[in-house]
Amino acid sequence: MRRDKSPASAKAPRPITNETVAEHREEVLGSARKYIYPLQHSKHRIVLISTALIIAAAVIFLSYSVAALYRFDNTSNFMYRVTQVVPFPVAKTGSRFVSYENYLFELRHYIYFYENQQKLDFNSAAGQEQLREYKKRALQKVVNDAYVKELAKQNNVSVSNQEVEDQITLLRRQNRLGGSEQAYEDALKQNFGWTVDDFRRVIRQRLLEQKVLAAIDTETQARAEKALALLAQGKKFEDVAKQYSEDEVSKARGGTFGFPIDRANRDINAQTTDALFRLKPGETSGIINTGYSLEIVKTISKNDDKVEGAHIVFNFKNLENYLNDLKEKQAARVYITVK
């Protein structure tokens, strides 16, 4: 039989068999490579260009942020949000960096309160001068907070989430933060521009300061324990108050407050008020840490929603005394100049 040697038969594909399958696969892949290689090259260029653009944008953004924060002392909402994401430092205390966000957080609640509650115009000459003073205060506050955290670490002191919630519950129970949840949130927002989480943050730092001071001021703790021991031995409350109390006003009266106290009384510390209402008439408390002093209280009488009481006060030493000792060993380095 003669083979068909026409052009059509010459170009006809060869049948795929077990022996020719590898050869056919290589032919197909070879044909595709001329399209794949240029595509891969294009994708590689796109990745390189995109990466370069992202790096350039990041460099520009960081350069702008650094200039805005460190050169122009920008306190805008935008820059505050930036510092919440990027951990720019505002100072360094020993080996601990102080976050720029901490500084702006502290400063902005000053600004919010005085703009919205006191109607202070910070664009006026007097307002600008006052703003400079607030900036100094805010900066000093966050630097001190960093030293407090260092002292807390050295003395193994910490504040739990439960302690924060208990303090807030105490304040709310005494109607110091509004009666309802909405009133509570509104009070924080209207006065300081805070959220509930912002307030928790403030309470946590305040409690940490109080616990650190109680841990390191051992002399004050010893005086309070000695007075409590005398009461346990049967000494009269008024006599112990006259001998030990450091509240000169109530001391002469044997420790009595001199006026009836209700739960919402802002002149009395929340912990003191809570203890007075928990005690029965004639009962005496243990040692109460009010934050800036230790107290022993006695409930004299209760009438409806008010109590008559007395207290013995032991004032803590100024926290600055302990911070200054630490500052001499670990001097702070501040990265901004208040303008």
C-alpha positions as CSV (number, residue, x, y, z in Angstrom):
1,M,0.0,0.0,0.0
2,R,1.3,3.4,-0.9
3,R,1.6,6.0,1.9
4,D,-0.2,9.3,1.5
5,K,2.6,11.9,1.2
6,S,0.3,14.9,0.7
7,P,1.0,18.1,2.7
8,A,-2.1,17.5,4.8
9,S,-1.0,14.1,5.9
10,A,2.5,15.4,6.7
11,K,1.1,17.9,9.2
12,A,-1.4,15.5,10.8
13,P,-0.7,15.0,14.5
14,R,1.0,11.8,15.4
15,P,-1.1,9.5,17.5
16,I,-0.4,9.5,21.3
17,T,0.8,6.3,22.6
18,N,2.6,5.1,25.7
19,E,5.8,5.5,23.9
20,T,5.1,9.1,22.6
21,V,3.3,10.6,25.6
22,A,6.4,12.1,27.1
23,E,7.4,13.6,23.8
24,H,4.0,15.2,23.3
25,R,4.0,16.6,26.8
26,E,7.3,18.3,26.2
27,E,6.0,19.8,22.9
28,V,3.0,21.3,24.7
29,L,5.1,22.7,27.5
30,G,7.6,24.1,25.1
31,S,4.9,25.9,23.2
32,A,3.5,27.4,26.5
33,R,6.8,28.6,27.8
34,K,7.0,31.4,25.3
35,Y,3.9,32.9,27.0
36,I,4.7,32.0,30.6
37,Y,8.2,33.5,30.7
38,P,7.1,37.0,29.7
39,L,4.1,36.9,32.1
40,Q,6.4,35.9,35.0
41,H,8.7,38.7,34.1
42,S,5.9,41.2,34.1
43,K,4.5,40.0,37.4
44,H,8.0,40.2,38.9
45,R,8.2,43.9,37.8
46,I,4.8,44.6,39.2
47,V,5.8,43.2,42.6
48,L,9.0,45.2,42.6
49,I,7.3,48.5,41.6
50,S,4.5,47.9,44.2
51,T,7.0,47.2,46.9
52,A,9.0,50.3,46.1
53,L,5.9,52.4,46.1
54,I,4.8,51.0,49.5
55,I,8.3,51.6,51.0
56,A,8.4,55.2,49.6
57,A,4.9,55.9,51.0
58,A,5.9,54.5,54.4
59,V,9.1,56.6,54.4
60,I,7.1,59.8,53.5
61,F,4.5,59.0,56.1
62,L,7.0,58.4,58.8
63,S,9.0,61.5,57.9
64,Y,5.8,63.6,58.1
65,S,4.8,62.0,61.4
66,V,8.3,62.6,62.9
67,A,8.3,66.2,61.8
68,A,4.7,66.8,63.1
69,L,5.3,65.2,66.5
70,Y,8.9,66.2,67.3
71,R,9.3,69.5,65.5
72,F,5.8,71.0,65.4
73,D,4.4,69.3,68.6
74,N,1.2,68.4,66.7
75,T,-1.7,67.3,69.0
76,S,-4.4,66.7,66.4
77,N,-6.8,63.8,66.3
78,F,-5.0,62.4,63.3
79,M,-1.6,62.4,65.0
80,Y,-3.0,60.9,68.1
81,R,-4.4,58.0,66.1
82,V,-1.0,57.6,64.5
83,T,0.7,57.3,67.9
84,Q,-1.8,54.6,68.8
85,V,-0.5,52.5,65.9
86,V,3.2,53.5,65.7
87,P,5.0,53.4,69.0
88,F,6.8,56.7,68.8
89,P,8.6,57.5,72.1
90,V,8.3,60.9,73.9
91,A,10.9,60.1,76.5
92,K,13.0,57.4,78.1
93,T,13.4,56.6,81.8
94,G,16.2,54.2,82.4
95,S,15.6,51.4,80.0
96,R,11.9,52.1,79.7
97,F,10.5,54.2,76.8
98,V,7.6,56.5,77.4
99,S,5.0,56.3,74.6
100,Y,4.1,59.5,72.7
101,E,0.5,58.2,72.8
102,N,0.6,58.4,76.7
103,Y,1.6,62.0,76.5
104,L,-1.1,62.9,74.0
105,F,-3.7,60.9,75.9
106,E,-2.9,62.9,79.1
107,L,-2.7,66.3,77.3
108,R,-5.9,65.8,75.3
109,H,-8.2,65.4,78.3
110,Y,-6.9,68.7,79.7
111,I,-7.6,70.4,76.4
112,Y,-11.0,68.7,76.0
113,F,-12.2,69.7,79.5
114,Y,-11.1,73.3,79.3
115,E,-12.4,73.8,75.8
116,N,-15.8,72.2,76.5
117,Q,-16.4,72.9,80.2
118,Q,-14.5,76.1,80.8
119,K,-14.9,77.5,77.3
120,L,-11.2,78.4,77.2
121,D,-10.0,79.7,73.8
122,F,-6.6,78.1,73.3
123,N,-6.0,80.4,70.3
124,S,-5.9,83.4,72.5
125,A,-2.6,84.6,74.1
126,A,-3.8,83.5,77.6
127,G,-5.0,80.2,76.1
128,Q,-1.7,79.6,74.4
129,E,0.2,80.2,77.7
130,Q,-2.1,77.9,79.6
131,L,-1.7,75.2,76.9
132,R,2.1,75.4,77.3
133,E,1.6,74.8,81.0
134,Y,-0.7,71.9,80.4
135,K,1.9,70.4,78.0
136,K,4.5,70.6,80.7
137,R,2.2,68.9,83.2
138,A,1.2,66.2,80.8
139,L,4.8,65.4,79.9
140,Q,5.9,65.4,83.6
141,K,2.9,63.2,84.4
142,V,3.7,60.5,81.9
143,V,7.4,60.5,82.8
144,N,6.4,60.1,86.5
145,D,4.0,57.3,85.5
146,A,6.9,55.5,83.9
147,Y,9.0,55.8,87.1
148,V,5.9,54.5,89.1
149,K,5.8,51.4,86.9
150,E,9.5,50.9,87.6
151,L,8.9,51.1,91.3
152,A,6.0,48.8,91.0
153,K,8.2,46.3,89.2
154,Q,10.9,46.6,91.9
155,N,8.3,46.0,94.7
156,N,6.4,43.3,92.9
157,V,3.2,45.5,92.8
158,S,0.5,45.2,90.2
159,V,-3.2,46.0,89.7
160,S,-5.6,43.4,88.5
161,N,-8.6,43.9,86.2
162,Q,-10.9,43.0,89.1
163,E,-9.4,45.8,91.3
164,V,-10.1,48.3,88.5
165,E,-13.7,47.1,88.1
166,D,-14.2,47.1,91.9
167,Q,-13.0,50.7,92.1
168,I,-15.3,51.8,89.3
169,T,-18.2,49.9,90.9
170,L,-17.6,51.7,94.2
171,L,-17.6,55.1,92.5
172,R,-20.8,54.3,90.6
173,R,-22.5,52.9,93.7
174,Q,-21.9,56.3,95.4
175,N,-23.4,58.0,92.3
176,R,-20.2,59.8,91.6
177,L,-20.3,58.8,87.9
178,G,-24.0,59.1,87.1
179,G,-26.8,56.7,88.0
180,S,-27.3,54.8,84.8
181,E,-24.9,53.3,82.3
182,Q,-25.7,56.0,79.7
183,A,-25.2,58.7,82.3
184,Y,-21.9,57.2,83.3
185,E,-20.6,57.1,79.7
186,D,-22.0,60.6,79.0
187,A,-20.2,62.0,82.1
188,L,-16.9,60.7,80.9
189,K,-17.4,61.9,77.3
190,Q,-18.7,65.4,78.2
191,N,-16.0,66.1,80.8
192,F,-12.9,64.6,79.4
193,G,-13.7,63.1,76.0
194,W,-13.0,59.6,77.5
195,T,-14.5,56.2,76.7
196,V,-15.2,53.7,79.4
197,D,-11.9,51.9,78.5
198,D,-10.0,55.2,78.7
199,F,-11.4,55.7,82.3
200,R,-10.3,52.1,83.2
201,R,-6.8,53.1,82.0
202,V,-6.8,56.1,84.3
203,I,-8.1,54.2,87.3
204,R,-5.5,51.5,86.8
205,Q,-2.6,54.0,86.9
206,R,-4.1,55.7,89.9
207,L,-4.5,52.4,91.8
208,L,-0.9,51.5,90.8
209,E,0.4,54.7,92.3
210,Q,-1.6,54.1,95.5
211,K,-0.3,50.5,95.9
212,V,3.3,51.5,95.2
213,L,3.2,54.3,97.8
214,A,1.7,51.9,100.4
215,A,4.4,49.4,99.7
216,I,7.4,51.7,99.9
217,D,6.2,54.1,102.7
218,T,6.7,51.6,105.5
219,E,6.9,54.2,108.2
220,T,3.3,55.4,107.6
221,Q,2.1,51.8,107.5
222,A,3.8,51.1,110.8
223,R,2.2,54.1,112.5
224,A,-1.3,53.0,111.3
225,E,-0.7,49.4,112.5
226,K,0.4,50.7,115.9
227,A,-2.7,52.8,116.3
228,L,-4.9,49.9,115.2
229,A,-3.2,47.7,117.8
230,L,-4.0,50.2,120.5
231,L,-7.7,50.2,119.5
232,A,-7.7,46.4,119.6
233,Q,-6.3,46.6,123.2
234,G,-9.4,48.7,124.2
235,K,-8.0,52.3,123.9
236,K,-10.7,54.8,123.2
237,F,-11.0,55.9,119.6
238,E,-10.9,59.6,120.4
239,D,-7.8,59.3,122.5
240,V,-5.9,57.4,119.8
241,A,-7.1,59.9,117.2
242,K,-5.8,62.8,119.3
243,Q,-2.4,61.1,119.7
244,Y,-1.9,59.7,116.1
245,S,-4.2,61.4,113.6
246,E,-2.5,63.8,111.1
247,D,-5.8,65.5,110.2
248,E,-5.4,68.6,112.3
249,V,-9.1,69.7,111.9
250,S,-10.7,66.5,113.1
251,K,-7.9,65.5,115.5
252,A,-8.9,68.1,118.1
253,R,-12.4,66.7,118.1
254,G,-11.3,63.1,118.7
255,G,-11.4,62.3,115.0
256,T,-15.1,63.1,114.4
257,F,-15.9,64.6,110.9
258,G,-18.3,67.1,112.5
259,F,-21.0,66.7,109.9
260,P,-23.3,63.9,108.6
261,I,-22.0,62.0,105.5
262,D,-24.1,60.6,102.7
263,R,-22.9,58.2,100.0
264,A,-22.5,60.9,97.3
265,N,-20.5,63.3,99.5
266,R,-17.6,64.4,97.3
267,D,-15.6,65.8,100.2
268,I,-15.0,62.3,101.6
269,N,-12.9,59.7,99.9
270,A,-15.0,56.9,98.3
271,Q,-13.2,54.1,100.3
272,T,-13.8,56.0,103.5
273,T,-17.5,56.5,102.8
274,D,-17.9,52.9,101.8
275,A,-16.4,51.7,105.1
276,L,-18.5,54.0,107.2
277,F,-21.7,52.7,105.6
278,R,-20.6,49.0,106.0
279,L,-19.9,49.3,109.7
280,K,-22.5,49.1,112.4
281,P,-22.7,52.0,115.0
282,G,-19.8,51.6,117.4
283,E,-17.7,49.5,115.1
284,T,-14.2,50.4,113.9
285,S,-12.6,49.5,110.6
286,G,-9.2,48.1,109.8
287,I,-6.6,50.2,107.9
288,I,-8.0,51.7,104.7
289,N,-5.8,52.9,101.8
290,T,-7.5,56.0,100.4
291,G,-4.6,56.6,98.0
292,Y,-2.9,59.5,99.6
293,S,-3.3,58.4,103.2
294,L,-4.2,55.5,105.4
295,E,-7.3,55.8,107.6
296,I,-9.0,54.0,110.4
297,V,-12.7,54.9,110.6
298,K,-15.5,54.5,113.2
299,T,-19.2,54.7,112.6
300,I,-20.9,56.5,115.4
301,S,-24.5,56.5,114.3
302,K,-26.7,56.0,111.2
303,N,-29.8,57.9,110.3
304,D,-31.6,57.1,107.1
305,D,-29.1,57.6,104.3
306,K,-26.5,59.4,106.4
307,V,-23.9,58.5,109.0
308,E,-21.9,60.2,111.7
309,G,-18.4,59.1,111.9
310,A,-14.8,59.6,113.0
311,H,-11.4,58.8,111.5
312,I,-7.7,58.6,112.3
313,V,-5.5,59.8,109.4
314,F,-2.0,58.8,108.5
315,N,-0.7,60.8,105.6
316,F,1.7,59.1,103.1
317,K,4.9,60.8,102.3
318,N,4.9,62.6,98.9
319,L,5.4,60.1,96.1
320,E,7.8,62.6,94.5
321,N,10.3,61.9,97.2
322,Y,10.6,58.3,96.1
323,L,10.5,59.2,92.4
324,N,13.3,61.8,92.8
325,D,15.5,59.1,94.3
326,L,14.9,56.9,91.3
327,K,15.4,59.8,88.9
328,E,18.8,60.5,90.3
329,K,19.8,56.9,89.5
330,Q,18.0,56.7,86.1
331,A,17.7,60.2,84.6
332,A,14.9,60.8,82.2
333,R,15.7,61.7,78.6
334,V,12.9,63.8,76.9
335,Y,12.6,63.9,73.1
336,I,10.4,66.9,72.7
337,T,10.5,70.6,73.6
338,V,7.2,72.1,74.8
339,K,6.3,75.1,72.7
